[in-house]
Amino acid sequence: MLSVAGLTLSRGERVLFRDLSLSVASGEAVALTGANGAGKTSLLRAIAGFIRPDAGTIEFTAADAAEARAKHLHWLGHLDGLKGARRARDELAFQARWHGADATGLAAAIDVLALEPLLDLEVRKLSAGQRRRLAFARLVAAPRPLWLLDEPFAPLDARWRKALGVLMQAHLDKGGAILAAVHDPLPVANRAVDVGGGR
């Protein structure tokens, strides 16, 4: 589903890593490990197309890079990317429409992530864990094959880590793939890739 070869990334004057290669297959979860500052987030951002690597290639097997990034992957960063002044209902509807979800997908996301009691609240009034669930909703509402996740479980309690682990496993069982930057173990079977470096 994804192939990265000979990638070199830098931030300012500092090289994060050199000549990194990895692949992610359909049905597979890959955990990016390494110290803070090693370049895990930067690697995800390069795959998502937000930053340009210094060297190397990033290829998607299902489509060219532009189409894959527009239609075949979900990016969920360390920050949730939600507008705090909007009601959760409006923010979820916007996110769902932006990613091509229909009413059925939106209803499924609300149900699976137990969002109904939160929908009339402003996003800024939600807890960090509630905002993370709201951000995850677009992955359910508009299914896409490849999930790029940056510390996906950081603000979640044990109940929701387990619940989202079930959600991730269902995605893998349907042939999806996950590439996640983590400090805590993923709650699904995975292959670890150590990015290395960092401070």
N, C-alpha and C positions, 0 to 999 in steps of 0.2 A: 504493500500500500504506500510505503514511503521509503526512500533510500537517500541517505546523506553520505557523501564521500569526500574525504580529504578537506573537511571544513576547518577554516581558521577564522576566529572571531577576535576582535579587539574592542576595548572600551577606552577611548582617549588614547593615551600612549601605551597602555598596558595590554598585552596579548592575553586573552582569557584562556584560549586553548588553540592548539595547532593540530592539523591533520586528523580531525575526529571523523570517524565513520560509524554509522549505525543504520539499521533497517527496522521497520515495523511492519509486520505482516497482518493480514486480515485475521481477526480473532485473537490478537495478541495485545497484552499490556506491557509496556516498557517503562521502567522507573528510572529517571535520571537522578543520580545521586552525586554527592560531592559537597565540599565545604561551601559556606557562604562566600559569594563572590567568584565561584568557580566558573560561572557562565551558563548555568542551567536555564535561567530565565531568558538570557540573551539567545541561547540556542532555540528555544521555543519561539521567540519573537522573530528570529531569522526564518524559521520554517513557515511561520504565519505570514511572512512577507513584510514585516514592519521595519526590519533593519537588513542591510546588505552585508553578507560575509566578505572577508578580505580575500578568501580563496575557497575553492571547493564547489561542489554541486549539491543541489537539493532537487530531487525528482519525485513525482507522484505517479504511480503506475496507472491510475484510472483516468487521468486527464493531464493537460498541460498545467503549468504552475498557476497561471492566472485563473483558469477555470476551477482548479482544485481549491484554491484559496477562497474563491467566491462562493462555491457551491458544495464543497465536499468536506470541509473541516469546520470545527467549532474551536474557538479560542476562548478560554476562561482564565484570565490573568489573576495575579495575586490580588489586585484591586478588582472589585466586582463590575465596574463600568456602568453603574446605575446612577440615574439622576435623583438626588436626594429630595428635591422639592416636589417631584411627582408622586401621586398616589401609586401604591404598588400595582394596582389594577391597570393603570394607564401605562406604567413603565413596562409591565409584562406584555401588554397588548402591543406596544411599540416594538419591543424586542422580538416578539413572535412574528409580527408582520415583516420586520426587516429581514428575518431569516427565512421567510417563506412559509410560515406555519399557517394551517387552516384552523377553523373553529374546533375541530375534533382534537387536533394536536394540543391546542391551548387548554382545552378542558382536561385532557389527560395529564398535562403538566401540573395543573392546579390540584388535581386529585392525588397524583403520585407524591407530590411534595407538600401536601397538606397546607396549601397556601390560602384557602378560602377565608380563614379568620383574619388574614393580614391584608387583604386586598384594598380595604378602604383606608389604610394607614399610609401616611407619607413615608417614603423610603427611608428618610433620615431618622424616623422614629423606630425603625426596626433594629433589632440586635444584629451583631455581626453574623451570627449563625443564620438568622432569618434572611438577611441580605444574601448570604451565600446560597441558600435554598432558592431564592428568587432568581439569582443569576443562573443557577443550574437549570432552571425551568426551560430556558430556550433550547437546551440540549435535548429535552424530552419533547417539547412542542414541535420542533423542526429537526427531525433526525438527520444526522450527517455521519458519514462513515468514520472520520478521524477526529478524535478529541485531543486537543492540546490543553493540558491542565497544569497550572502553576500553583503548587501547594493547595490542592483542592479542598483538603479537609481541615485546614488550620483553625478556622473559627467554630468548627462544629463539635457538638457534644457526642458522647458515645452512641446514643440512639441514632443520631442522624449520620454518623460515620458508617454505622452498620447498614442503615437504609440506603445510603448512596452507594455503598459497596454492592448491594443487591442490584441497584440500577446499573452500575458499571458492568457487572457480570452479565446482565441481560443484554447490554450493548455488545459485549464480546461474543455472546452466544449467537447473536444475529449476524456475526461476521464483521462487526465494527472493530476499531483499534483505538488504543489509548497510549499517548505518550505524555508522561506526567513528571514534572519536577517535584521531588519530595524530600522531606526530612523524616517524616513518619512513614512507616510501611504502608503500601497500598493494601486494601482489604480484598484483593483478588490476586490470583496467581500471576506472577509477572517475572520478567527478565530485567535485571539491573544493568545499567550502563553508567560507569563512574566517569563523570566529566573531569574530575580531578582539579588541581590548581586551587584557587581561592585563598582567602586569608582568614 
